[in-house]
C-alpha cells in the first residue's frame, strides 16, 4: 500500500517495450538507499517490483496487463516519474490509501491558473472503471488528490504550489494521458452494494 504522497521525482533512464510487456530502468535517486530486490515502488501510479538494482538504477518488469491498463506503453527515456516506496507499519498516512493498481487512463482536458495553484480538469475513461465523488480521493499518476466539480465523466482537481513543485503534475498539458486509481474504500463499498461497473 501507498499514500499518494510522492517522495521523489525520478527519471526513466531506459525502456524496452517488447511484445511480452515492458522493461523499465528508473533512476531512484535518494530512494535507492534502503531499497532491496523485491520491494514495491509506486511508479507514477503503478505498483512495480524492483527486479534489479545497480546503484540508484532500478529495473522493473511490467506485464502486458499492466501496460494495457496504464500509460506505460507511451513512456519514453528521459521522462520524469513520481516515486513512492510502500508504507511500513507505523508510517503516517498523509494522503489516502493507494494500492498502485491503476483502474484506467484518463486525459487532461484543461489546465488553468487559480490563485497560487492550478486547476486540472480530467476526463475519465469510458466504461465506468474510474468513479469519482465530490470531495473524494483520486490518485492521478500516483498523487493523492481531492476531486471537486464532478460532472459526468469529468472532474477537477485543485493542485497547490507545493504539489506542483514536487511531482510531475506540473509537466501535464491538455491532451496528456494520466493513470487514475479510484479510492479503494469506495471500490469495496461499491462492490458490496452490488453496483455494476
N, C-alpha and C positions, 0 to 999 in steps of 0.2 A: 504494500500500500504506500501511497504518496500523499502529499498535502496540496500540491499545486503551487507551492512557494518555491520559485526557481532559485537554485543555489549558485549556478554559474551558466554563462552562455559560452558554450564550446563551439568547435567548428568541425565540419565534415572534411576530413583530410583525403580519404579515399572512398570510392564507392564502386561496386560492381553489381549491376542489375542483370543477373542471369535469368535463365528460364525457370530455375527452381526457387527463386527468391532473390534477396539482395544481401550483399555483404558490405558492411559499413566500417570504416575506420574513423573514430571520433577522438579528437583531442579533448581530454577531460580537464586539463589544467589542474587547479588545486584539488579537484575531486579525486584525482588518481591516488593521492595519499590515503591509504587505508582501504582502497578498493581491491577486491580479490576476484579471482576467477569464479564465475557462477553468480556473482552479485547482480541484482536487478537495478537498472537505472532507467528512469523515465526520460526518454529522448524525444523532445518536442511532442509529448503526449503519448508516446508508445512505450510500454514497458518492454525493455530488451535485456537480454542476459549477456554479461561480459564473457566472451569466448576466448579472448587472448589479451594479454597486456604486454606492452613494450614501452616502458617509461610512462608517459602520460597518454599514450595512444591505446585506446581500447577497441577491440574488434567485436562486432555484433553480427549475428546471422538473423535475417528476417525471413520468415516463412512466406510462401505465396499468399496465404490468408491475411497475414499482417500487411503485406504490400497492397492487397486488394482493398482493405478497409481503411487505409491511411494515405497520407500524401507522400509516403516514402518513395514511390516509383518516380516521382518528379525531382527528388533530391539530387543535387549536383555538388561536386567537390568545391570547397570554399564557403558553402552555406553555413550560416550561424544556426545553432541549435540550443534550445532550452534544455538544461540538465538538472535532474534532481535525483539524489540517492533515496533508496527505500527507507521508510520510517523504522526507527528502532523503538522497542518498548520504552515508554517514558518520555519520548520526544513530544514537543509541543505540536499541536495540530493547529497551525496558523491559518490554513486555508480551509479546504473541505476534503473529505475522503476521496481520493483519486486512485483508481485501480491501474491506470495505464492501459486500459482496454478500450481503444478508440471505437466509438459507436458509428461514426460516419464522418464524411468530409463535407464541410460547409464552405461557403465562399464569402469573402469580404465584399460588400456592395457599396459601402460608404465609409469614409473616414473624415472626421472634421474636428476642428479645434473647439473645445468647450471649456472656458475658464483656463486654468493652468494645465488641464489634461486634454484628453481626446475622447471622442465618441466613435466607436466602431459599430457598424451595423452588419450583421451576419445573416445570410440566407442559409437555412437548414437544409440538409439533404432530403430528397424525396423519399417517401415510404414510411415516414414516422419513426425511423431508427433513433433520432435525436429529438427528445421532447424537452421543452423548457416551460417554466412558470415564472411569473413576475416575482422579482426578488429572490429567485432561486440560484443555485450554483451550477456553473458550467465550466468545464476545463477546455480552454482553447489553446492548442499547441502546448498542452501541459500546464498552463497557467490557470490557477483558480480565480474565477471572476464571478460577479453577480449580474444576473440578467435583469433588464427592465425594458419597457416599451415593447413587450412581446405581442406581436400581431401575426397570427397565422404561422407562416414559415419563416418569419423574421424576428430577430431580437436585437437589442442594442446592449452594448457594454460600455461603461464609463471606465476609462483607464487613467489612473493618476500618474503624475510625473515619475514617481519612484518606480512604478511597474514598467513604464515606458523605458526608463534608463537601465533596467536590469533584466530585460527579457528581449525576445525577438519581435515583440508586438510592434515596436517602433519601425520595423522593416516592412510591415504589411501595407499593401496598396490595394485599391479596389480591383477585384478580379482574382486576387490571390486565394488559393485553397488553404483551409485550415483543418487540423484534426480536432474533432469535437468528442467530448465524453460527458454524458449525462450524469448528474448526481446519482451515485449508486443506491442511496437510500430511496430516492424517488423511483428508481428502476424496480427495486424489490416491492415497494408498495403497489406499483402498477401491476406487477406480476401476480401478487397475492389477491388483488381486486379482480383479476381476470380480464384486465383491459388489453385487447389485442394490439400488437404493434404493427 
